[in-house]
């Protein structure tokens, strides 16, 4: 089984999180995962973008430490690392998600 590399929470930097969230597509992915409150496949997150584009966005989200992707059979299951991010940077991700809900 192929493993996908993720940074540990100690390696996650606030600047990387903010960079990742600065892109509207990545912000939309994070918002969808937060609203779902569960793991989602890449296919469930349909933003009418090419697969290569979505793969790029997920790679940046994983590198920033926002998203964890696990391979289960043939599916890539994505989840938001909300609790870990909240522990390291209290209130940051929740404030961003709250702000996007208002717009």
NUZA-273176 format. One record per residue (C-alpha): y, z, x. Coordinates in steps of 0.2 Angstrom, whole numbers, plus 5000, padded with zeros to 4 digits. Layout:
NUZA-273176
YZX/...
This chain:
NUZA-273176
500050005000/501749955007/503050095008/504850075006/505950175018/507250295011/508450405020/508150595019/509450685010/510150755026/510450575032/511450535016/513350515019/514650525006/515550365013/513850265011/513750324993/515550274989/515350104997/513750074987/514650124971/516150024975/515249864969/515149834950/513349774950/512749924959/513750044949/513049964933/511249994940/511650174944/512350194927/510850124918/509650234928/510650384924/510650344906/508850314905/508450474914/506750404920/506050284932/506350094928/505649934935/506749804942/506349694927/506949824915/508649824924/509149654918/510949614923/510749424922/510849404941/509649314953/508149414959/508849394977/510449464972/509649614963/508549644978/510049654989/510949774978/509449894977/509249884996/511049944998/510750084985/509250144994/510050145011/511450245003/510250374997/510650344979/509050264973/507250294977/506050154975/504150184973/502850044973/501550084959/500349944958/501349784957/502849864950/504349934960/504850094951/506650144954/507450314950/509150394954/509150534966/510350634955/509750804959/509650784978/511450704978/512050844967/511450974979/512250894994/513850834986/514150934970/514950844956/515250684965/513950574956/514250654939/516150624941/515850444944/514650424930/515750514918/517250404923/516150244920/515750314903/517550324898/517950144903/
